[in-house]
Structure formats: structure tokens, C-alpha cells
Amino acid sequence: MDRSSRGRLQPRGLDSDDEFYASSHSTQTSPAMQQRAGRASSMRHSHPKPPPTPNTGVPPTMPQNVPNPLLPSAPASPPTPAPSPTPLQRPSVWNHASVEVEDSVLNEFRLVFSRLDMAIKESWLESIVETCDNHLLSHLHHLVSPKLKKDPFQTLPNELCFKILTFLDDPKTFVRASRVSKRWREILNDDQAWRLLCEKHAYRRMSSGSSPTSPLDHPAQNTDRKDTNFLKVAEHIRSLKRPRPRSTHRSHFKHRYLVESAWRKGGQMTAKHITPDQGVVTSLHLTKRYIIVGLDNAKIHVFNTKGDLQRTLQGHVMGVWAMVPWGDTLVSGGCDRDVRVWNMATGAAIHALRGHTSTVRCLKMAGANIAISGSRDTTLRIWDIKSGTSKGTLMGHQASVRCLEIHGDFVVSGSYDTTAKIWSISTGQCLRTLHGHFSQIYAVAFDGVRIATGSLDTSVRIWDPNDGTCRAILQGHTSLVGQLQMRGSTLVTGGSDGSVRVWSLDTYSPIHRLAAHDNSVTSLQFDDTRIVSGGSDGRVKIWDLNAGTLTRELSQPAEAVWRVAFEEERSVVLASRQGRTVMEVWDFSPPEEMEGSGNNSWSRPLSGTSRPESGVGGGLVEDAVMEDITTTMSSQNAAGAGLSQARVDELRNAYIKQIEAEEAHDHRARENAAAGSASSSGAKPAAERADSEMPDARN
């Protein structure tokens, strides 16, 4: 066949060169390559190539063009994917028949399984589980576990739900759990649940052990019956102007929780310089209304609870070494041998009781009208502070009476003669003498069940007040034990060795040994949750009573800490800084905006009261107080109370002036808080003499 005829037949098939190439490589190419070669030839069928140029010099036996330039070892290209099905197209069911068979088998199995008794069902399930691998067992676990869980609050009665909540002690868990469901929120928002949480945290409504200060409970001793009636009416009017919070355990818990958080890290401190020169603080008392400070310079300063000086009581001629408050009444004694009775509300001196022949070293109150004093003249004296007379002298000690404690009709005194004595207040007789210490007794505690005494012989002894026997000797201190406090079955002691120890009075064994200070412990107090200690090293530390760990240091180190006192929401520290006596008042109450945020039921604690803000002499005094007093103390009511109209007007004006003074103090306190506290100036350091005996002024 000539070239022209061969060229005319090329469109119908492969040319001779391509046939030669394909035949020569048919044993070497793969099926994929053969497929690509077929596609290439089909392309050439639609587009015939032109005849070769004669002068190319290519032998006629060689192919003119290589149809597939890829090497035989090159991988095959992936096949073209099929087009995606449209939404109207359904995928083909390849095993439709097998699915129908499986469904019929499962239905038959369910029917047979449901007719079996429980034992056979368990046997079948066991046999099925044994045939499952780990993957199927895990899948079975995820299926079965949710079906076995039940919400207890959905099925149990409320009483059992509250019992379950007694095992929770974290308030954050309460809040998170209230978000689980409506039923959980209903249970956890119930006041009964928060009452249980208050009991769990021992959040009492009122602080125990604080001296009464309300004139309704213990009116001032120099106030007659008519004035007392007016004070009751005035206090009632004042209570009407206070906001009435919603009394719920939830709001009470929130308030106490915020207070406890502030004790751990927080609080607002106000510093006051109470003396321009050095002065040793000999006694400190913190009540609901007053902060009373006694100094060795014969002065007694009375502050309000914010640290603002109200008045200075002057009358003693020597240092004041003992004080005890009761309401608005204060009884003090010192080196001038006198026992003086004061009205802190007015600053007036009521009585000057004389009878001791040496320094009055300790004072306690046995009621609103009875005070008992102990002196370096070895005697104790019982005073009627209402009439200003002596009711008896308790004699029996052979040395200075250093400390005393009262419970009911009994008083226990500790002396430098190494003995402690139990006296009857009503009869004045010495009931028992407690022998056992080898050195002077510096501290005593008495709760009616036990007597604890601390001595210079480094030991603490526990006595039975009924028979006078020594129940236990607590040893561990290495120096004088001068600080004692008993609360329930817990005793806390502080010594001159700088240590604070917590004892169990049930087992008479130590609970915690705290290396509190580098020098003597000068002040010590504790409640249900914390211990506050002050030392001669100038530090004030707060300890966790239950854990025995340090919570925080309350203030910056000073030269010396004289006294520390605290209540639930505030603390007072008296220290020496740069030669001057400084008083630090710490407030741990939560801010008003924090208490008022959120639900109104969180606004205030059950026992809390507050007074609305107002300007000095503003509408609170003129509009509210005057109108209420005028309405309440009308002529008819005044006549019923036995008061003349002139007396009513006089007392009303005095009451208004008192309110205006309080508002003025509040206004100045807000201005001072905004401006910032003034920096303290330097002075000569004071010598530490708080625990030493002062020489008698008349010896």
C-alpha cells in the first residue's frame, strides 16, 4: 500500500507508525496506560494530523509522534468523580433486602425477649454481653448509664432534700446547683436550706459575750424613770426610721460570708493618734457603741465605733489600770486607789468610791449595779455603783490581787500569793482556796463549770469549782502565762514566750501550738472561728482556730502592740508607732452597694440595722424626727408618762441635738474618707510598761 492510500485510511484507525509503536510496547504498558492511549487515539480521530514533512530525516520505521509521553512507571491519574446527587435524587439502597431481614429479626427478638421471665432475660443479656468487644461494651455503657441516673430532688420529699443539703458546706456549690433545673432552684432558694447552711458555718444571729449597750436593756444609772420612758420612745422612733430588711437566712448568710471574707483579706482601716506624746495603754474595751481606752497618764478616752473621739473622762490623778463598761456606765480604777463611776453618754462623773489602800488592779461587773474590784492591798471590795456605797470587803489573800472573774453569784480571784479563791458575792464568804501553783497567778478564767489559772510558774491549772480539786495541769509554755480565755470546751493561752496554745478541756490536751510572736503576747482574744493576738514585737496576727494556721497579719508592724479587741465586724488595735500611741479601727462590714446588689433578700443580715444617709441637720432631723416625736409625745401621752410639757420639749431638743451631732460626725467621716487619712508623724518611742506594776501613789 502506497503512502497516499495509507494516509487516506488513517482517519479510520491507527496509522502504521502508531500500530508499530503499540505492537512493540503492548507487553510493557499497563492497562491504565492502554486506556489513556485509547483516549489519545480517539482525540486523533476527531483531529487528523497533517502529513509529515519529507526532509525531516526520520526513518519510516520510527513513529512520528509519541501518543503518551508518560513513563510506564508513572501512577495512574484518579478517575473522574461522579456528579453529586441532587436533593430530589435518592441514593440507591444496595442492601434493601438485608435491612428488611434484620428488622424482622430484631422485631421477633424483642417480642420473644419481652415474654421471658426475669431470670432468663438476665441470662440472655449475659450471653450477649460476653460476645461484645471493648468497643461495643463502651457503647453499651454510654447507653445504660443515663438510664440508671435519677434526679433525687424530683422524686424525694422536701424534708429528705434538705437532709441531703446538710452535706454541702460551700455556698458556691449552692449557687451553682440552683442552676440545674427549676426544681433544684426551688429547693435551694428555700430559706430552710440557707438556715442549714448557716448552722453548718456556725453563723449565729448575734455575737455572744458582748456587753449590753442598749438603753432599753440597761438604761443609764443616772436616768430617772421619766427620762427612761422618753428614751424608750425615742429609741422606738429611731427604729422606725431605719430600713426594715427582709429577715431571711439567705441574706444573713451573705452578710456573714462577706464579713468572713473581709477578715481573711480585706477590711477598711482608720488610724487615729490618741496622744501627742508617749503613753502606755493599760486597758481597752470595745462595745456596740463605744471604744474605751485607759492610759497610764490618768486619762480615759471614749470614742464611737468609727474611731471619732467623743469625750475624755478626767478625774483620776494617777494611771488608770482597770476598767469595765456596762451600757453607758463605766467603772474605772487605778493607782490613785479610787474606783470611779462615769456616764459615757454625757461624760459626767457619777461616783468616786474610796476604800482601797493601794492600786486598783482589776475590775468586773456582777450586774448593772454591782462592781467588784481587786487591789494590791490584798482585798476585794463589792460596790453598789447606783448608790455609791461599799457592800463588803473580801479579805483572805496575802498578796496583791492581780485578776478576778465573775459568774453568777461567785467570783474567783487570783493573787500573787500563788493561790486562787472562790467567793460568794451575796454572803461575802470565801468558799474555797485553790492551792497548787508555785508562783504568782496573773490570769484567771471562769465559766461556772471550770476554773483556769495561769501563773509565772509557766503552767496552767484547771480546777473544779465544786470541790476545789485540780483536774489537770497544762504544761507547754516556757514563761509567764498572762493571757487566758475560755469558751465552751476550748481554752486559749498566751505567754511571755511568744507562743499561743489552744487546749481541749474535754481531753486536757493541746490542739494547736502557735509560734505567734517573737516576744511577749500582750493581748489575746478568740471566738468560734479565729484568734487575734498582739505582741511586744509590734505585730497583730489572725489565726484560724480550727486549722491552727495563720490567716493574715492585720496591720503593719509597730514598735509595740498594747491591746487588741474585736467583735464580729470590727477590730481595734492600740500600738506605739514612732513614739506616739496610735489607734487603728478596722471595719469588716460589707459595703452597702455589695449588700444591696442582686436580690433584695440579700440586702442586710437578720440582726443588722442601718440608718439612711442624710446631710447635717437635714430632713432626717427636721421632718422625720421632729414630726414623730411631736406626734408620739403629745400632751396626752406625756401626761400618761408623768412628764410635763416643758420636760418633753427639753428632752426633745436634747435628742435632736444628739441626732445632729451624729449626723455631723458621719459627714466629717465621709469627708475624711474621701480626702484620705493623714500620715503619722514621728516621736520618741515609748517604753513597754503595760504589764508592769505601778508604784503606789501614796506610799
Protein Blocks (a to p, Z undefined) as FASTA:
>chain_A
ZZklmmmmmmmmccfklmmmmmmmmmmpcfklmmmmmmmmmmmmmmccddddfklopafk
bcfbdfblcdfklccddddddddddfkbccddfklmmmmmmmmmmmmmmmmmmmpcfklm
mmmmmmmmmmpcfklmmmmmmmmmmmmpccfklmmcfklmmmmmmmpcbfklmmmmmmmp
mmlmmmmmpmklmmmmmmmnopafbdghiacfbfklmgcfkbcfklmmmmmmmmmmmmmm
pccddddfklmmmmmmmmmmmmmngcjdddddfbfbdcddfbdcddfkbccdddfeopac
dddfkopafbdcdfbfbdcfbdcdehjbccdddfkopacdddfknopafbdcdhbabdcf
bdcdebjkbccdddfkopacdddfknopafbdcdhifbdcfbdcdehjbccdddfkopac
dddfklopafbdcehiabdcfbdcdehjaccdddfkopacdddfknopafbdcdhiabdc
fbdcdehjaccdddfkopacdddfklopafbdcdfbfbdcfbdcddfkbccdddfkopac
dddfklopafbdfbdcdfbdfbdcddfkbccddddeehiacdddddfbdcfklmmgcjfk
lmpcfkbccdddddehilklmmmmmmmmmmmmgmklmmmnopafklmmmmmmmmmmmmmm
mmmmmmmmmmmmmnopaddddddddddfklpccddfkZZ
